[in-house]
């Protein structure tokens, strides 16, 4: 069973998704909250979810700022942005902060379920119109990557982080131990002068690696 948490300040939307998830055979809503602050508090005392559906425009801390904190504290949790925003800036900010998916609130419930399953299994998911905006962003900016200071294995680890994989998934894909993955990530942080997975993903997506 896939456990999901929802962060949404519109109680009608929040309760609708919660009811839908609880009627599925392979996933359920672990808990839902109206703000990032409330979510972080719940995560200190509850079982952790596998996937979080996160709104961007929230009372208090924004969903993007909250995702940065969650990604640093709980790197194995996958986060899907669930929002009305479809502008390139918000999309790029979310992906750089570590989002594994980006859905518009107009997305039908069955597609939301598909997205949750895909990111839980190590993939990424975007609404079609969002994917087109991402492609257009990179085409318009024509970003050219710099010569990388990372080794081929370190680049492989970075690719895993960008793909939203957990340390265990990266270890399995690269045929190495989780401890070796952690060692590589420490070296990557040192070489890139960063302190979080979100910073590595941002540098990779912006062509700095």
Secondary structure, 3 states (H helix, E strand, C coil): CEEEEEECCCHHHHHHHHHHHHCCCCEEEEEEECCHHHHHHHHHHCCCCCEEEECCCCCCCCHHHHHHHHHHHCCCCEEEEEECCCCHHHHHHHHHHCCCEEEECCCCHHHHHHHHHHHHCCCCEECHHHHHHHHHHHHHHCCCCCCCCCCHHHHHHHHHHHCCCCHHHHHHHHCCCHHHHHHHHHHHHHHHCCCCHHHHHHHHHCCCC
